Amino acid sequence: MHAVRARRSAEEFPRADHLAARIADVATDPVPIEPDVAAMVANRIIDNAAVSAAAVLRRPVTVARRQALAHRVAHGAAVFGVDGAYSADWAAWANGVAVRELDFHDTFLAAEYAHPGDNIPPLVAVAQQIGVCGADLIRGVATAYEIHIDLARGICLHEHKIDHVAHLGPAVAAGIGAMLRLDTETIYQAIGQAVHLTTSTRQSRKGLISSWKAFAPAHAGKVAIEAVDRAMRGEGSPAPIWEGEDGVIARLLGGPDREYRVPLPAPGEPKLAILDSYTKEYSAEYQSQAPIDLARRLRARLAASEGGLDRIEAIVLHTSHHTHVVIGTGSGDPQKFDPDASRETLDHSLPYIFAVALQDGSWHHERSYAPGRAHRPDTVDLWRKISTVEDPEWTRRYHSTDPAEKAFGARAEVRLADGEVIVDELAVADAHPLGARPFGRREYIAKFAELAGGVVGAAEQRRFLSAVDSLADLRAADLHALNVVIDPRVLQAAPATPPGIFG
């Protein structure tokens, strides 16, 4: 457990004690990768490809892809969906947007929240451009997940309205460093640069949420690649970046008197954090995953009674502080009740999500967000009957370090017209490792098959899955096999976008 606090410039503070140095030590520790960790890395590569396929024709993904395609090189990285080699930073940019666009990949929630699967696109891009074998890619991804999740465990960003990608930048830098087997000094400098350049405000996830929500993690990954490149060339970074007198903690987070405690693996301790993260069955903010399953369960009870859902007068969801203030009515965002709100905003509206799941008994990454769906009068009426409140017990469970107790669910109290109150609760989503239907390799493959259907040909799907199965044995020359190629005729259906600086 590493204690982190602000330090005066005149204070004695050995460099070895800097958080960036401790992270660099973890990245250079040659501890073997556990087999279940390697298997989960493969699962998450499949998961990222699945959600990228589902998003490939959406406008933000199309914009990012067209920007990347303007940076073709002789020996580079792959851009999702297309053949050819492109500059690694731009390939990471395009692929990062594709992964993040639908808010449909993995998550970790603690003091801060994270989508650690955002580490994979920049690491794969660098591996493809530099020429790294599959085993080293696994090492890098496991390291990036470890650092990202450990930072999320120890340092809350949203309390101070800092966007969660501030933990992604240093995680990518550490992961690339581990993958390329760089020395601790180079990784230390790259981490400092990445933290400095990827710290931004939470306005990207507040109020009227725009497509930048998908671009923000891709930007952090791209910046981290550039930071590692500069550090490899001998360039330094602001230091100490977290603890400095005018550093991140003192000026952007808790201030000079705040201490954070970040858990990091000891020397020789395996990097297991990826096993504590969880993917999504539904394309919606993670804290709505369990409520969607809860709504589906409640629907069966309500639909069986006379009057069905029309009997509902009010629904109160008792949940954690974080769920209440980020995607619930505690946010104070009127946009969360606006039928004209963007998809990104509806994705962060638990009342909307619960209303639609209650009415439909399901959730779909496109149909559930369609403008016509959001404007249905009966949906709008039900939607505005739903509110959230913080329950201290759900907040305690949200922050619990005991995996068996940690929960991201809610208790629903449904008041009916005749005065009856129906109460039900669900602690974790059905797809969670402790849920009713936990995801394993079979479920990841099924998710890929469903989302890639109609976009990726059957033979290409089989080829990609075969490459992932042999990930640990892939030679450097074979890493482009991790890209999914889509028939150009399919990509022609992508929306037209105006030209920019890059053509």
C-alpha positions in Angstrom: 0.0 0.0 0.0 1.7 3.1 -1.2 0.8 6.4 0.6 0.7 9.4 -1.7 0.4 13.0 -0.7 1.6 16.4 -1.9 5.2 17.5 -1.0 6.8 20.9 -0.8 9.6 21.5 -3.2 12.0 21.9 -0.4 11.0 18.7 1.3 13.3 15.6 1.2 11.4 13.2 -1.0 13.5 10.4 -2.6 12.7 9.7 -6.2 12.3 6.0 -5.4 9.3 6.9 -3.3 7.5 8.8 -6.1 4.3 7.0 -7.2 5.5 7.1 -10.8 8.7 5.3 -9.7 6.8 2.7 -7.8 4.6 2.1 -10.8 7.7 1.8 -13.0 9.1 -0.8 -10.6 5.9 -2.8 -11.0 6.1 -2.5 -14.8 9.7 -3.9 -14.9 9.1 -6.7 -12.4 9.6 -9.9 -14.5 7.0 -11.9 -12.6 5.4 -14.6 -14.8 1.9 -14.1 -16.1 -0.7 -16.4 -14.5 -2.6 -18.7 -17.0 -6.0 -17.3 -15.9 -4.7 -13.8 -16.5 -3.5 -14.6 -20.0 -6.9 -16.2 -20.7 -8.7 -13.1 -19.6 -6.5 -10.9 -21.7 -7.7 -13.0 -24.7 -11.3 -12.6 -23.6 -11.0 -8.9 -23.5 -9.4 -8.7 -26.9 -12.5 -10.6 -28.2 -14.8 -8.3 -26.2 -13.2 -5.2 -27.7 -13.5 -6.6 -31.2 -17.2 -7.3 -30.6 -18.1 -3.8 -29.6 -15.9 -2.3 -32.3 -17.7 -4.3 -34.9 -21.1 -3.1 -33.6 -19.9 0.5 -33.7 -17.9 0.5 -36.9 -20.5 2.4 -39.0 -21.2 5.1 -36.3 -20.2 8.6 -37.1 -17.5 9.2 -34.3 -15.9 5.9 -35.2 -16.0 6.8 -38.9 -14.4 10.2 -38.2 -11.6 8.6 -36.2 -11.0 5.9 -38.8 -10.8 8.4 -41.6 -8.3 10.5 -39.6 -6.1 7.4 -39.0 -6.3 6.3 -42.7 -4.5 9.6 -43.6 -1.4 8.4 -41.8 -0.4 5.3 -43.7 3.2 4.1 -43.3 5.3 1.2 -44.7 5.5 -0.7 -41.4 2.8 0.2 -38.9 -0.3 -0.9 -37.0 -3.7 -2.0 -38.1 -6.9 0.1 -38.1 -9.9 -1.9 -37.1 -11.9 -3.1 -40.2 -9.4 -2.2 -42.9 -6.3 -3.6 -44.4 -2.9 -1.8 -44.4 -0.4 -0.3 -42.0 -0.8 3.0 -40.2 1.1 5.1 -37.7 0.6 3.4 -34.3 -0.6 6.5 -32.5 -3.3 7.1 -35.1 -4.3 3.4 -35.2 -4.7 3.5 -31.4 -6.8 6.6 -31.8 -9.2 5.0 -34.3 -9.4 1.7 -32.5 -9.8 3.3 -29.1 -12.9 5.3 -30.4 -14.4 2.1 -31.9 -14.0 0.3 -28.6 -15.4 3.0 -26.4 -18.2 4.4 -28.7 -21.1 2.1 -27.5 -20.0 2.0 -23.8 -20.2 -1.8 -24.1 -16.8 -3.2 -22.9 -15.2 -3.9 -19.5 -15.3 -1.8 -16.3 -13.9 -1.6 -12.9 -15.5 0.5 -10.1 -13.9 1.5 -6.8 -12.8 4.9 -5.4 -12.7 5.8 -9.1 -14.2 4.1 -12.1 -12.4 2.8 -15.1 -12.8 1.0 -18.4 -9.5 -0.9 -18.4 -10.2 -2.4 -21.8 -9.2 1.1 -23.2 -5.6 0.0 -22.6 -5.7 -2.6 -25.3 -5.9 -0.5 -28.5 -2.8 1.5 -27.8 -0.8 -1.5 -26.7 -1.8 -3.7 -29.7 -1.0 -0.8 -32.0 2.5 -0.3 -30.6 3.1 -4.1 -30.5 2.2 -4.3 -34.2 4.4 -1.4 -35.2 7.4 -2.3 -33.1 7.2 -6.0 -33.7 6.3 -7.7 -30.4 5.4 -11.3 -29.8 2.0 -12.3 -28.3 3.5 -13.3 -25.0 5.0 -9.8 -24.5 1.7 -8.2 -25.5 -0.1 -10.3 -22.8 2.5 -9.0 -20.3 1.9 -5.4 -21.3 -1.9 -5.7 -21.2 -1.8 -7.4 -17.7 0.5 -4.6 -16.5 -1.7 -1.8 -17.9 -4.8 -3.4 -16.3 -2.9 -3.7 -13.0 -1.9 -0.1 -12.8 -5.2 1.3 -14.1 -7.2 -0.7 -11.6 -4.8 0.0 -8.7 -5.0 3.7 -9.4 -8.8 3.5 -9.5 -8.8 1.7 -6.2 -6.8 4.3 -4.5 -7.3 7.8 -6.0 -10.8 9.2 -6.6 -10.9 11.6 -9.5 -14.6 12.3 -10.0 -14.8 13.8 -6.5 -12.8 16.7 -7.9 -14.5 16.7 -11.3 -11.5 15.2 -13.1 -12.2 12.7 -15.9 -11.3 9.1 -15.3 -9.0 8.9 -18.3 -6.4 10.6 -16.0 -5.7 7.1 -14.7 -5.6 5.6 -18.2 -2.7 7.6 -19.5 -0.1 6.3 -16.9 -1.5 2.8 -17.2 -0.9 2.7 -21.0 2.6 4.1 -20.5 3.4 1.5 -17.9 1.9 -1.3 -20.0 3.9 -0.3 -23.1 7.0 -0.1 -21.0 6.4 -3.6 -19.7 5.6 -4.9 -23.1 8.7 -3.4 -24.7 10.9 -4.3 -21.6 12.0 -0.7 -21.2 14.1 0.3 -18.2 12.5 1.8 -15.1 13.9 5.3 -15.8 12.3 5.5 -19.2 9.0 4.2 -17.9 9.1 6.7 -15.0 9.5 9.6 -17.4 6.8 8.3 -19.7 4.3 7.9 -16.8 5.0 11.5 -15.7 4.3 12.9 -19.1 1.2 10.8 -19.6 -0.3 11.9 -16.3 0.5 15.5 -17.0 -1.1 15.5 -20.5 -4.2 13.3 -19.9 -5.7 15.1 -16.9 -8.9 16.9 -17.9 -12.2 17.8 -16.4 -15.4 15.7 -16.1 -17.5 18.0 -18.3 -17.2 15.3 -21.0 -19.6 13.2 -18.9 -21.8 15.9 -17.5 -24.9 17.7 -18.8 -25.3 17.3 -22.6 -22.8 14.5 -23.2 -21.2 14.6 -26.7 -19.3 12.1 -28.8 -16.1 13.3 -27.1 -17.0 10.7 -24.4 -15.8 8.1 -26.9 -12.8 10.1 -28.1 -11.4 10.9 -24.6 -9.9 7.5 -23.8 -8.5 7.2 -27.3 -6.9 10.6 -26.9 -5.3 9.4 -23.6 -3.9 6.3 -25.3 -2.5 8.3 -28.2 -0.9 10.8 -25.9 0.6 8.0 -23.8 2.2 6.4 -26.9 3.8 9.7 -27.7 5.0 10.1 -24.1 6.7 6.7 -24.3 8.3 7.6 -27.6 9.7 10.9 -26.2 10.9 9.1 -23.0 12.7 6.5 -25.1 14.5 9.4 -26.8 15.7 10.7 -23.5 13.1 13.4 -22.7 12.0 13.9 -19.1 8.7 14.8 -17.4 7.4 17.1 -14.7 8.3 15.5 -11.3 7.0 14.5 -8.9 3.9 14.6 -11.1 1.3 13.4 -8.5 3.1 14.7 -5.3 4.7 17.9 -6.4 3.9 21.2 -4.8 2.0 22.3 -7.9 1.3 18.7 -8.9 -1.9 16.8 -9.5 -2.8 16.1 -5.9 -2.1 19.6 -4.6 -3.8 21.5 -7.4 -6.4 19.2 -9.0 -7.4 16.6 -6.4 -7.6 16.6 -2.6 -5.1 19.4 -2.0 -1.9 19.7 0.1 -3.3 17.9 3.2 -4.9 14.9 1.4 -3.3 11.5 1.5 -4.2 8.7 -0.9 -3.3 5.0 -0.5 -2.6 3.1 -3.7 -2.2 -0.7 -3.6 0.5 -2.0 -5.9 1.9 -5.5 -6.3 5.0 -6.3 -4.2 8.1 -7.5 -6.0 7.4 -11.0 -7.3 3.7 -10.7 -6.8 1.6 -11.7 -9.8 -0.4 -9.0 -11.7 -4.0 -10.3 -11.1 -6.1 -7.1 -11.3 -7.7 -7.9 -14.6 -9.5 -10.7 -12.9 -11.3 -8.2 -10.7 -12.8 -6.3 -13.7 -16.0 -7.3 -15.4 -17.5 -6.8 -18.9 -21.0 -5.7 -19.9 -23.9 -7.7 -21.2 -25.7 -4.5 -22.1 -24.6 -1.4 -23.9 -25.1 1.0 -21.0 -23.1 2.5 -18.2 -21.9 -0.2 -15.9 -23.9 0.8 -12.8 -27.1 0.3 -14.8 -26.2 -3.4 -15.6 -27.7 -4.8 -12.5 -30.7 -2.4 -12.6 -31.5 -3.6 -16.1 -31.6 -7.2 -14.9 -33.6 -6.1 -11.9 -36.1 -4.3 -14.2 -36.4 -7.4 -16.4 -37.2 -9.4 -13.3 -39.7 -6.9 -12.0 -41.4 -6.7 -15.4 -42.4 -10.4 -15.1 -44.1 -9.7 -11.8 -45.8 -6.5 -12.8 -46.9 -7.7 -16.3 -48.7 -10.7 -14.7 -51.0 -8.5 -12.6 -54.1 -6.7 -13.9 -53.2 -3.3 -15.3 -49.5 -4.2 -15.6 -47.1 -1.4 -15.8 -49.9 1.2 -16.1 -50.5 0.7 -12.4 -47.1 2.3 -11.5 -47.3 5.6 -9.7 -43.6 6.0 -8.7 -40.3 4.0 -8.6 -37.5 4.9 -6.2 -34.2 3.2 -6.8 -32.1 3.1 -3.6 -28.5 2.8 -4.6 -24.9 4.0 -4.0 -23.8 7.6 -3.9 -21.8 7.2 -7.1 -24.7 5.7 -9.0 -27.1 8.4 -7.6 -24.9 11.3 -8.5 -23.5 10.1 -11.8 -26.4 8.4 -13.6 -29.2 9.1 -11.2 -31.3 12.1 -10.2 -28.6 13.2 -7.8 -26.7 14.5 -10.8 -29.2 17.4 -11.1 -29.0 17.0 -14.9 -32.3 17.8 -16.6 -30.9 16.3 -19.8 -31.3 12.9 -18.2 -35.1 13.2 -18.6 -35.0 14.8 -22.1 -36.3 12.6 -25.0 -34.1 14.7 -27.3 -31.0 14.0 -25.4 -28.0 12.4 -27.1 -27.4 8.7 -27.0 -24.4 9.4 -24.7 -26.7 11.3 -22.3 -29.3 8.5 -22.2 -26.6 6.0 -21.6 -25.9 7.9 -18.4 -29.6 8.2 -17.3 -30.6 5.4 -15.0 -34.3 6.5 -15.0 -34.4 6.2 -18.8 -32.6 2.9 -18.8 -34.8 1.4 -16.1 -38.0 2.6 -17.8 -37.1 1.0 -21.1 -35.8 -2.2 -19.6 -39.0 -2.5 -17.5 -41.2 -2.0 -20.6 -39.2 -4.1 -23.0 -37.8 -6.8 -20.8 -34.5 -6.5 -22.7 -31.8 -4.0 -23.8 -30.3 -3.5 -27.2 -27.4 -1.3 -28.2 -29.3 0.4 -31.0 -33.0 -0.1 -30.6 -33.1 0.9 -26.9 -31.6 4.3 -27.7 -33.5 5.0 -31.0 -35.1 8.5 -31.0 -38.5 6.9 -31.6 -38.0 4.7 -28.6 -37.0 7.6 -26.3 -40.1 9.7 -27.5 -42.7 7.0 -26.9 -45.3 8.7 -24.7 -45.7 5.8 -22.3 -42.0 5.6 -21.9 -41.7 9.3 -21.2 -44.5 9.1 -18.6 -42.9 6.1 -16.8 -39.4 7.6 -17.1 -40.4 10.7 -15.2 -41.9 8.6 -12.4 -38.4 7.1 -11.6 -36.0 8.7 -9.2 -32.9 7.6 -7.3 -31.7 8.1 -3.7 -28.5 7.3 -2.0 -28.6 4.4 0.5 -25.5 4.3 2.8 -25.5 0.5 2.8 -25.3 0.4 -1.0 -22.5 3.1 -0.9 -20.6 1.0 1.6 -20.9 -2.1 -0.5 -19.9 -0.2 -3.6 -16.6 0.7 -1.9 -16.1 -2.7 -0.2 -12.7 -4.4 -0.9 -14.3 -7.8 -0.4 -15.2 -9.2 -3.8 -18.0 -11.2 -2.3 -19.6 -8.1 -0.8 -18.8 -5.4 -3.4 -22.0 -4.5 -5.3 -23.2 -2.1 -8.0 -26.9 -2.7 -7.8 -30.0 -1.2 -6.3 -33.2 -1.8 -4.3 -36.3 -0.8 -6.3 -39.5 0.3 -4.5 -42.4 0.3 -6.9 -45.5 2.1 -5.6 -48.7 1.1 -7.4 -52.0 3.0 -7.8 -53.8 0.9 -5.2 -51.1 1.7 -2.6 -49.3 -1.6 -2.9 -45.5 -1.4 -2.8 -43.4 -4.0 -4.6 -39.8 -4.2 -3.4 -36.9 -6.1 -5.1 -33.2 -5.7 -5.3 -30.2 -7.1 -7.1 -26.6 -6.6 -6.0 -24.6 -7.5 -9.2 -25.5 -8.0 -12.8 -26.3 -11.5 -14.1 -23.1 -11.3 -16.2 -20.9 -10.4 -13.2 -18.4 -13.1 -12.0 -20.7 -13.5 -9.0 -23.9 -13.1 -11.0 -26.6 -15.6 -12.2 -24.9 -16.0 -15.6 -21.2 -15.1 -15.3 -19.3 -14.4 -18.5 -16.7 -17.0 -19.6 -15.0 -17.6 -22.9 -18.2 -19.0 -24.4 -20.1 -15.8 -23.6 -17.4 -13.6 -24.9 -17.5 -15.5 -28.2 -21.3 -15.4 -28.3 -21.2 -11.6 -27.8 -18.7 -11.3 -30.6 -20.8 -13.4 -32.9 -23.9 -11.4 -32.2 -22.3 -7.9 -32.6 -20.2 -8.9 -35.6 -23.1 -10.5 -37.4 -23.9 -8.7 -40.6 -20.6 -6.7 -40.3 -17.8 -9.3 -40.3 -17.9 -12.3 -42.6 -18.2 -15.8 -41.0 -14.8 -16.9 -42.3 -13.1 -13.7 -40.9 -14.8 -14.2 -37.6 -13.4 -17.7 -37.4 -9.9 -16.6 -38.4 -9.8 -13.8 -35.8 -11.0 -16.1 -33.0 -8.4 -18.7 -34.0 -5.6 -16.0 -33.8 -6.8 -15.0 -30.3 -6.8 -18.6 -29.2 -3.1 -18.8 -30.1 -2.3 -15.3 -28.7 0.5 -16.5 -26.4 2.3 -18.2 -29.3 1.9 -15.5 -31.9 5.2 -14.3 -33.4 5.8 -10.6 -33.9 5.1 -10.9 -37.6 1.7 -12.4 -36.9 0.2 -9.7 -34.6 -1.7 -8.1 -37.4 -3.9 -11.2 -37.2 -5.6 -9.6 -34.2 -7.2 -7.1 -36.5 -10.6 -7.8 -37.9 -11.0 -6.9 -41.6 -14.4 -5.9 -42.9 -15.6 -6.1 -46.5 -15.0 -2.6 -48.0 -18.6 -2.6 -49.3 -19.9 -2.8 -45.7 -17.7 0.2 -44.7 -19.1 2.2 -47.6 -22.4 2.5 -45.6 -20.6 4.6 -43.0 -21.9 8.2 -42.8 -20.4 10.9 -45.0 -18.3 13.4 -43.0 -16.8 16.7 -44.0 -13.0 16.7 -44.8 -10.6 18.0 -42.1 -7.0 19.0 -42.0 -5.8 15.5 -42.7 -8.1 15.0 -45.8 
